[in-house]
Amino acid sequence: QVQFVESGGGLVQPGGSLRLSCLASGSDVSMYVMAWYRQAPGKERELVAAISSGGTTNYADSVKGRFTIVRDNAENTVYLQMNSLKPEDTAVYYCNAARYLGGNYFSYWGQGTQVTVSS
């Protein structure tokens, strides 16, 4: 079981920046792929960025060059630095931890944090 405390969301003007934080607690957190997803009103939840236990990253095309995902395994924390924010980045952002273990797939979700980009 992995649980999260997410923070850092809020209201920002277009072109601004925010940093989301996700503090995870549980067993072997460092072994999980950590990711940020988002869900805008009326849309499907989508992957924003992911980072493996070894630090390999993956980004949605829509955020490449603007968002950076970083993990601190010593602190069990994953960050999402969001720069050059656009109105279309407005969504609820969710932290996720996932791994395969013993043939089973485990996936845990945070409660979400609202990001609103508006002037």
PyMOL commands that place a pseudoatom at each C-alpha (Angstrom):
pseudoatom trace, name=CA, resn=GLN, resi=1, chain=A, elem=C, hetatm=0, pos=[0.000, 0.000, 0.000]
pseudoatom trace, name=CA, resn=VAL, resi=2, chain=A, elem=C, hetatm=0, pos=[1.250, 3.480, -0.922]
pseudoatom trace, name=CA, resn=GLN, resi=3, chain=A, elem=C, hetatm=0, pos=[-0.326, 6.683, 0.303]
pseudoatom trace, name=CA, resn=PHE, resi=4, chain=A, elem=C, hetatm=0, pos=[0.318, 10.226, -0.814]
pseudoatom trace, name=CA, resn=VAL, resi=5, chain=A, elem=C, hetatm=0, pos=[0.237, 13.817, 0.317]
pseudoatom trace, name=CA, resn=GLU, resi=6, chain=A, elem=C, hetatm=0, pos=[0.013, 16.097, -2.705]
pseudoatom trace, name=CA, resn=SER, resi=7, chain=A, elem=C, hetatm=0, pos=[0.575, 19.830, -2.658]
pseudoatom trace, name=CA, resn=GLY, resi=8, chain=A, elem=C, hetatm=0, pos=[1.461, 22.784, -4.838]
pseudoatom trace, name=CA, resn=GLY, resi=9, chain=A, elem=C, hetatm=0, pos=[-1.624, 23.306, -6.941]
pseudoatom trace, name=CA, resn=GLY, resi=10, chain=A, elem=C, hetatm=0, pos=[-3.353, 26.626, -7.329]
pseudoatom trace, name=CA, resn=LEU, resi=11, chain=A, elem=C, hetatm=0, pos=[-4.254, 29.471, -9.650]
pseudoatom trace, name=CA, resn=VAL, resi=12, chain=A, elem=C, hetatm=0, pos=[-1.591, 30.866, -11.968]
pseudoatom trace, name=CA, resn=GLN, resi=13, chain=A, elem=C, hetatm=0, pos=[-1.601, 33.188, -14.960]
pseudoatom trace, name=CA, resn=PRO, resi=14, chain=A, elem=C, hetatm=0, pos=[-0.694, 31.924, -18.430]
pseudoatom trace, name=CA, resn=GLY, resi=15, chain=A, elem=C, hetatm=0, pos=[3.067, 31.773, -18.789]
pseudoatom trace, name=CA, resn=GLY, resi=16, chain=A, elem=C, hetatm=0, pos=[3.541, 31.232, -15.078]
pseudoatom trace, name=CA, resn=SER, resi=17, chain=A, elem=C, hetatm=0, pos=[5.009, 28.334, -13.133]
pseudoatom trace, name=CA, resn=LEU, resi=18, chain=A, elem=C, hetatm=0, pos=[3.971, 25.936, -10.419]
pseudoatom trace, name=CA, resn=ARG, resi=19, chain=A, elem=C, hetatm=0, pos=[5.681, 23.036, -8.690]
pseudoatom trace, name=CA, resn=LEU, resi=20, chain=A, elem=C, hetatm=0, pos=[3.631, 20.072, -7.550]
pseudoatom trace, name=CA, resn=SER, resi=21, chain=A, elem=C, hetatm=0, pos=[4.907, 17.814, -4.777]
pseudoatom trace, name=CA, resn=CYS, resi=22, chain=A, elem=C, hetatm=0, pos=[3.870, 14.278, -3.923]
pseudoatom trace, name=CA, resn=LEU, resi=23, chain=A, elem=C, hetatm=0, pos=[5.138, 12.779, -0.682]
pseudoatom trace, name=CA, resn=ALA, resi=24, chain=A, elem=C, hetatm=0, pos=[4.659, 9.012, -0.713]
pseudoatom trace, name=CA, resn=SER, resi=25, chain=A, elem=C, hetatm=0, pos=[4.612, 6.642, 2.225]
pseudoatom trace, name=CA, resn=GLY, resi=26, chain=A, elem=C, hetatm=0, pos=[4.640, 2.847, 2.248]
pseudoatom trace, name=CA, resn=SER, resi=27, chain=A, elem=C, hetatm=0, pos=[6.898, -0.083, 1.565]
pseudoatom trace, name=CA, resn=ASP, resi=28, chain=A, elem=C, hetatm=0, pos=[9.532, 0.041, -1.150]
pseudoatom trace, name=CA, resn=VAL, resi=29, chain=A, elem=C, hetatm=0, pos=[8.331, 3.350, -2.570]
pseudoatom trace, name=CA, resn=SER, resi=30, chain=A, elem=C, hetatm=0, pos=[11.617, 3.766, -4.407]
pseudoatom trace, name=CA, resn=MET, resi=31, chain=A, elem=C, hetatm=0, pos=[10.820, 0.644, -6.467]
pseudoatom trace, name=CA, resn=TYR, resi=32, chain=A, elem=C, hetatm=0, pos=[7.672, 2.137, -7.996]
pseudoatom trace, name=CA, resn=VAL, resi=33, chain=A, elem=C, hetatm=0, pos=[7.302, 4.033, -11.227]
pseudoatom trace, name=CA, resn=MET, resi=34, chain=A, elem=C, hetatm=0, pos=[6.026, 7.420, -10.100]
pseudoatom trace, name=CA, resn=ALA, resi=35, chain=A, elem=C, hetatm=0, pos=[3.869, 9.525, -12.361]
pseudoatom trace, name=CA, resn=TRP, resi=36, chain=A, elem=C, hetatm=0, pos=[1.639, 12.538, -12.614]
pseudoatom trace, name=CA, resn=TYR, resi=37, chain=A, elem=C, hetatm=0, pos=[-1.672, 12.290, -14.441]
pseudoatom trace, name=CA, resn=ARG, resi=38, chain=A, elem=C, hetatm=0, pos=[-4.260, 14.970, -15.032]
pseudoatom trace, name=CA, resn=GLN, resi=39, chain=A, elem=C, hetatm=0, pos=[-7.940, 15.120, -15.756]
pseudoatom trace, name=CA, resn=ALA, resi=40, chain=A, elem=C, hetatm=0, pos=[-9.685, 18.149, -17.168]
pseudoatom trace, name=CA, resn=PRO, resi=41, chain=A, elem=C, hetatm=0, pos=[-13.470, 18.562, -16.956]
pseudoatom trace, name=CA, resn=GLY, resi=42, chain=A, elem=C, hetatm=0, pos=[-15.210, 16.330, -19.472]
pseudoatom trace, name=CA, resn=LYS, resi=43, chain=A, elem=C, hetatm=0, pos=[-11.971, 14.623, -20.510]
pseudoatom trace, name=CA, resn=GLU, resi=44, chain=A, elem=C, hetatm=0, pos=[-10.245, 11.316, -19.830]
pseudoatom trace, name=CA, resn=ARG, resi=45, chain=A, elem=C, hetatm=0, pos=[-7.437, 11.129, -17.314]
pseudoatom trace, name=CA, resn=GLU, resi=46, chain=A, elem=C, hetatm=0, pos=[-4.117, 11.330, -19.151]
pseudoatom trace, name=CA, resn=LEU, resi=47, chain=A, elem=C, hetatm=0, pos=[-0.496, 10.702, -18.348]
pseudoatom trace, name=CA, resn=VAL, resi=48, chain=A, elem=C, hetatm=0, pos=[1.530, 13.884, -17.967]
pseudoatom trace, name=CA, resn=ALA, resi=49, chain=A, elem=C, hetatm=0, pos=[4.933, 12.566, -16.924]
pseudoatom trace, name=CA, resn=ALA, resi=50, chain=A, elem=C, hetatm=0, pos=[6.461, 9.464, -15.399]
pseudoatom trace, name=CA, resn=ILE, resi=51, chain=A, elem=C, hetatm=0, pos=[9.787, 8.559, -13.845]
pseudoatom trace, name=CA, resn=SER, resi=52, chain=A, elem=C, hetatm=0, pos=[11.166, 5.093, -13.172]
pseudoatom trace, name=CA, resn=SER, resi=53, chain=A, elem=C, hetatm=0, pos=[13.014, 4.017, -10.068]
pseudoatom trace, name=CA, resn=GLY, resi=54, chain=A, elem=C, hetatm=0, pos=[16.235, 4.514, -12.012]
pseudoatom trace, name=CA, resn=GLY, resi=55, chain=A, elem=C, hetatm=0, pos=[15.329, 8.002, -13.162]
pseudoatom trace, name=CA, resn=THR, resi=56, chain=A, elem=C, hetatm=0, pos=[14.175, 7.363, -16.736]
pseudoatom trace, name=CA, resn=THR, resi=57, chain=A, elem=C, hetatm=0, pos=[11.512, 9.891, -17.666]
pseudoatom trace, name=CA, resn=ASN, resi=58, chain=A, elem=C, hetatm=0, pos=[8.611, 9.973, -20.083]
pseudoatom trace, name=CA, resn=TYR, resi=59, chain=A, elem=C, hetatm=0, pos=[6.445, 12.982, -20.988]
pseudoatom trace, name=CA, resn=ALA, resi=60, chain=A, elem=C, hetatm=0, pos=[3.245, 13.643, -22.843]
pseudoatom trace, name=CA, resn=ASP, resi=61, chain=A, elem=C, hetatm=0, pos=[3.964, 15.489, -26.085]
pseudoatom trace, name=CA, resn=SER, resi=62, chain=A, elem=C, hetatm=0, pos=[1.843, 18.400, -24.909]
pseudoatom trace, name=CA, resn=VAL, resi=63, chain=A, elem=C, hetatm=0, pos=[4.169, 19.151, -21.968]
pseudoatom trace, name=CA, resn=LYS, resi=64, chain=A, elem=C, hetatm=0, pos=[7.599, 18.288, -23.368]
pseudoatom trace, name=CA, resn=GLY, resi=65, chain=A, elem=C, hetatm=0, pos=[10.025, 21.131, -22.874]
pseudoatom trace, name=CA, resn=ARG, resi=66, chain=A, elem=C, hetatm=0, pos=[7.756, 22.816, -20.304]
pseudoatom trace, name=CA, resn=PHE, resi=67, chain=A, elem=C, hetatm=0, pos=[7.335, 20.271, -17.482]
pseudoatom trace, name=CA, resn=THR, resi=68, chain=A, elem=C, hetatm=0, pos=[10.021, 18.373, -15.582]
pseudoatom trace, name=CA, resn=ILE, resi=69, chain=A, elem=C, hetatm=0, pos=[9.479, 15.378, -13.306]
pseudoatom trace, name=CA, resn=VAL, resi=70, chain=A, elem=C, hetatm=0, pos=[12.038, 14.655, -10.619]
pseudoatom trace, name=CA, resn=ARG, resi=71, chain=A, elem=C, hetatm=0, pos=[12.093, 12.137, -7.782]
pseudoatom trace, name=CA, resn=ASP, resi=72, chain=A, elem=C, hetatm=0, pos=[13.972, 12.169, -4.515]
pseudoatom trace, name=CA, resn=ASN, resi=73, chain=A, elem=C, hetatm=0, pos=[14.117, 8.560, -3.373]
pseudoatom trace, name=CA, resn=ALA, resi=74, chain=A, elem=C, hetatm=0, pos=[15.672, 9.490, -0.044]
pseudoatom trace, name=CA, resn=GLU, resi=75, chain=A, elem=C, hetatm=0, pos=[12.643, 11.650, 0.729]
pseudoatom trace, name=CA, resn=ASN, resi=76, chain=A, elem=C, hetatm=0, pos=[10.071, 9.463, -1.100]
pseudoatom trace, name=CA, resn=THR, resi=77, chain=A, elem=C, hetatm=0, pos=[8.948, 12.548, -2.968]
pseudoatom trace, name=CA, resn=VAL, resi=78, chain=A, elem=C, hetatm=0, pos=[8.242, 13.226, -6.619]
pseudoatom trace, name=CA, resn=TYR, resi=79, chain=A, elem=C, hetatm=0, pos=[7.985, 16.724, -8.030]
pseudoatom trace, name=CA, resn=LEU, resi=80, chain=A, elem=C, hetatm=0, pos=[6.461, 18.135, -11.180]
pseudoatom trace, name=CA, resn=GLN, resi=81, chain=A, elem=C, hetatm=0, pos=[7.922, 21.481, -12.186]
pseudoatom trace, name=CA, resn=MET, resi=82, chain=A, elem=C, hetatm=0, pos=[5.520, 23.163, -14.596]
pseudoatom trace, name=CA, resn=ASN, resi=83, chain=A, elem=C, hetatm=0, pos=[6.718, 26.174, -16.575]
pseudoatom trace, name=CA, resn=SER, resi=84, chain=A, elem=C, hetatm=0, pos=[5.146, 28.236, -19.363]
pseudoatom trace, name=CA, resn=LEU, resi=85, chain=A, elem=C, hetatm=0, pos=[1.729, 27.140, -18.235]
pseudoatom trace, name=CA, resn=LYS, resi=86, chain=A, elem=C, hetatm=0, pos=[-1.185, 27.380, -20.643]
pseudoatom trace, name=CA, resn=PRO, resi=87, chain=A, elem=C, hetatm=0, pos=[-4.949, 27.503, -20.030]
pseudoatom trace, name=CA, resn=GLU, resi=88, chain=A, elem=C, hetatm=0, pos=[-5.191, 23.997, -21.490]
pseudoatom trace, name=CA, resn=ASP, resi=89, chain=A, elem=C, hetatm=0, pos=[-3.038, 22.738, -18.610]
pseudoatom trace, name=CA, resn=THR, resi=90, chain=A, elem=C, hetatm=0, pos=[-5.965, 23.417, -16.285]
pseudoatom trace, name=CA, resn=ALA, resi=91, chain=A, elem=C, hetatm=0, pos=[-6.925, 20.129, -14.641]
pseudoatom trace, name=CA, resn=VAL, resi=92, chain=A, elem=C, hetatm=0, pos=[-6.846, 18.100, -11.472]
pseudoatom trace, name=CA, resn=TYR, resi=93, chain=A, elem=C, hetatm=0, pos=[-3.381, 16.582, -11.218]
pseudoatom trace, name=CA, resn=TYR, resi=94, chain=A, elem=C, hetatm=0, pos=[-2.987, 13.161, -9.614]
pseudoatom trace, name=CA, resn=CYS, resi=95, chain=A, elem=C, hetatm=0, pos=[0.100, 11.444, -8.279]
pseudoatom trace, name=CA, resn=ASN, resi=96, chain=A, elem=C, hetatm=0, pos=[0.421, 7.735, -9.079]
pseudoatom trace, name=CA, resn=ALA, resi=97, chain=A, elem=C, hetatm=0, pos=[2.728, 4.925, -8.034]
pseudoatom trace, name=CA, resn=ALA, resi=98, chain=A, elem=C, hetatm=0, pos=[2.767, 1.683, -10.009]
pseudoatom trace, name=CA, resn=ARG, resi=99, chain=A, elem=C, hetatm=0, pos=[4.784, -1.505, -10.209]
pseudoatom trace, name=CA, resn=TYR, resi=100, chain=A, elem=C, hetatm=0, pos=[4.638, -5.149, -11.178]
pseudoatom trace, name=CA, resn=LEU, resi=101, chain=A, elem=C, hetatm=0, pos=[5.477, -7.560, -8.385]
pseudoatom trace, name=CA, resn=GLY, resi=102, chain=A, elem=C, hetatm=0, pos=[5.140, -11.332, -8.446]
pseudoatom trace, name=CA, resn=GLY, resi=103, chain=A, elem=C, hetatm=0, pos=[3.016, -11.193, -11.592]
pseudoatom trace, name=CA, resn=ASN, resi=104, chain=A, elem=C, hetatm=0, pos=[0.599, -8.697, -10.094]
pseudoatom trace, name=CA, resn=TYR, resi=105, chain=A, elem=C, hetatm=0, pos=[0.138, -5.056, -11.024]
pseudoatom trace, name=CA, resn=PHE, resi=106, chain=A, elem=C, hetatm=0, pos=[-0.166, -2.540, -8.212]
pseudoatom trace, name=CA, resn=SER, resi=107, chain=A, elem=C, hetatm=0, pos=[-1.298, 1.047, -8.770]
pseudoatom trace, name=CA, resn=TYR, resi=108, chain=A, elem=C, hetatm=0, pos=[-2.064, 3.687, -6.168]
pseudoatom trace, name=CA, resn=TRP, resi=109, chain=A, elem=C, hetatm=0, pos=[-3.517, 7.178, -6.592]
pseudoatom trace, name=CA, resn=GLY, resi=110, chain=A, elem=C, hetatm=0, pos=[-3.326, 10.418, -4.696]
pseudoatom trace, name=CA, resn=GLN, resi=111, chain=A, elem=C, hetatm=0, pos=[-6.365, 12.564, -3.982]
pseudoatom trace, name=CA, resn=GLY, resi=112, chain=A, elem=C, hetatm=0, pos=[-5.504, 15.111, -6.657]
pseudoatom trace, name=CA, resn=THR, resi=113, chain=A, elem=C, hetatm=0, pos=[-4.611, 18.772, -6.617]
pseudoatom trace, name=CA, resn=GLN, resi=114, chain=A, elem=C, hetatm=0, pos=[-6.283, 21.450, -8.741]
pseudoatom trace, name=CA, resn=VAL, resi=115, chain=A, elem=C, hetatm=0, pos=[-4.228, 23.495, -11.175]
pseudoatom trace, name=CA, resn=THR, resi=116, chain=A, elem=C, hetatm=0, pos=[-5.981, 26.414, -12.832]
pseudoatom trace, name=CA, resn=VAL, resi=117, chain=A, elem=C, hetatm=0, pos=[-4.271, 28.526, -15.494]
pseudoatom trace, name=CA, resn=SER, resi=118, chain=A, elem=C, hetatm=0, pos=[-6.221, 31.678, -16.147]
pseudoatom trace, name=CA, resn=SER, resi=119, chain=A, elem=C, hetatm=0, pos=[-5.810, 35.419, -16.444]
for i in range(1, 119): cmd.bond("trace and resi %d" % i, "trace and resi %d" % (i + 1))
show_as sticks, trace
zoom trace
